[in-house]
Amino acid sequence: MTSTSSSGSSRTAERGAGAPVWLWPAAGVVGAVTLVLAAAWTGITAVDELSDPGALTRWGLPIAEMVHNLAMPTAVGALIFACVIMPPRTSSARGARSGRSGAEEAADAEHPAFTRLMQIATVSAVVWTVSALAVLVLSYSDLAGMPLDPGASFTSGLVGYLQDISVGQAWTAVTVLAAVVTSLTLAVRSTTGLAWTALLGLVGIVPLALIGHSASGDDHNGAVNSIGLHLLGVVVWIGGLIALALVSPRLHGPDGATGRASAHREGPEPLVYTVVSRYSLLAGLGLATVVLSGIVNAAIRMNTLEQLLSPYGLLVLAKLVGSLALGLIGLMHRLWIIPRLATGSSAPPPAAQRLLWQLVAVETAIMAAIMALATVLSRTSPPIPEELPPDATPARILTGYDLPPELTVQTWFSQWRFDWLWVAIIAFLALWYLRSAVRLHRRGDGWPVLRTASFVLGLAILFWVTSGAPAVYGQVLFSAHMVAHMTLTMISPMFLVLGAPVTLALRSLPARTDGTRGPREWILWLVHSPFARFITHPVVAAVNFAGSILVFYYTPIFGFALQEHLGHEFMNVHFLLTGYLFASVMIGIDPLPRKVLYPMRLVILLVTMAFHAFIGVAMTSSESLLEASWFGSTGRDWGLSAIADQQIGGAVMWGIGEVPTVIMAVVVSVMWSRSDAKETKRLDRKADLNDEAELKAWNAMYEELAEHEEPRR
């Protein structure tokens, strides 16, 4: 009788747990009403008297875009939950044990919440694919001013749109990515495979960011980066919120939410606390990214306060107010509700659970309104025209920016053009590093001040290279570009490596015991992976470091990096990572898959110096201009000629390449000397402990050999 009653109450609690039933109808109504009102107010669905695509396209396109803007974050957010937040199995026992009983096998089955999460990922990925395809077709109909028609004229135009127009190419790429992600959600269940699938889903942000701002508009690079960061924040924050609400019923019951029966497997706290607290951290980062990147993007498209009263500006303000409201609710979660869920092995209070999901429901409804506003905003013309001005200079036509003033000692430090992608990365790394060092200090563990200073200095140099004069002048001067390149790959990585960020992360980040991989577990996985073992091989690291210079500048990759924003950012990432890996192998403190002998390090450094000298001398003496259609067409009326500037760039490569290499060689020599000193002390201590047994054994062997040789004489 007691068992039946307990089972019945458990089922009743499970049915009543999770997000309230009115969540999805309320969110749907709020989102639909907001979309209709905002679209009608801004006139994006008004009839175009010259080339009207029809009511189906006028209303179908924003609706398809909104569905896409919800489905994509949900799919990727569910995958992120699956690989970093949600325990995949009801037991976190590592490794299979032979001879397990049926009960043990059942206890190690896939967690019901994880199963539900993967179903969410699959369904939302399917919706993402279909909605992306719908946007692809409807956007062509809208651009061409043609109603949907299966006829040959519409079809041939659509094919040309997919092949030749950047917007069509972008939506084609998104559709293909969504379809691949859909297939992988059905086939993949390993944590590593799900992580790669989530990363592939995040790649879908790239084409959307590239078409989110006209290449002729002001600060195209800054706008694209801020849009990309905005979409990343949306995926992490809003996608995670929807996934959390959808999976909420499976966080309650004997397999998870109460946590009583599974405390030894999933940690000392209830599963609902574990999941919500982990998501809360990601949501906070996502919200901050969305708000700050939105402000930056709005500032690029509006340059006066009066423009905030335009339709575009009012939509931006409405989005900001909604986002701040969600931020306040998130703060309530963090400071008030989540601590009440931390009850150890007992079930959280029903009142706390009920309030948690009610606030999540309110968040979801507000989020639906924000996404509707974002959909309308993306189709509303900003106050600042995005067309190229008729009096545009050659530099503006070529680079997207007006020609900077003549390069002087002062302008090396006074000219700035913020690359918001790198600003965000540098700010995050600085805050994380300092917070981690303080955490170790408060815990009673020391962390060298010089390491902190080195890492912060490396970030400061990286900030100057990506947003300062090297970035500004690097688009019109080969010499400035080479300063940026060599600083990225030689100077900044050296200081970052000496900061030992991996060691700091492993010492400061908490370890997980519930079968999931947090940041610490993913770092350990990466350090010990076969890929890391390959790329940190000294020969591979040296060839990648030095050889990429030759490949980059003497192939079309250089032109791609100059002409395309994606190529420019790829160049920055590549040179920073290759430099970081090379410096890690040579002078790194962090753990690596293999230990490189000090003599080999010195040989590699000498070979690298010779290679840099060879390439630098070749550029210095060359009379052939690299990327002449670019550096010879900027309309620059100050400074040296393009070929003379390139020759200076070769000297810069030689000079900046040699000095840090010599410094690293000195550091390696010092490390070698200290290593020998430590080994000598170790052998002396060993000899003291065993009364020099090893030395006595050698002496005895020599005496025995001498005795055997005496008769022969």
Helices and strands as residue ranges (DSSP letters): H 2-16, H 23-42, H 55-80, I 81-85, H 102-107, H 112-144, H 152-164, H 166-187, H 191-203, H 205-210, H 220-234, I 235-239, H 240-247, G 248-251, H 263-266, H 271-301, G 305-309, H 311-332, I 333-337, H 338-341, H 350-378, H 394-399, H 411-414, H 420-443, H 449-467, H 469-473, H 478-486, I 487-491, H 492-498, H 501-508, H 519-527, H 530-535, H 538-553, H 557-563, H 565-587, H 598-621, H 628-631, H 642-689, H 693-709
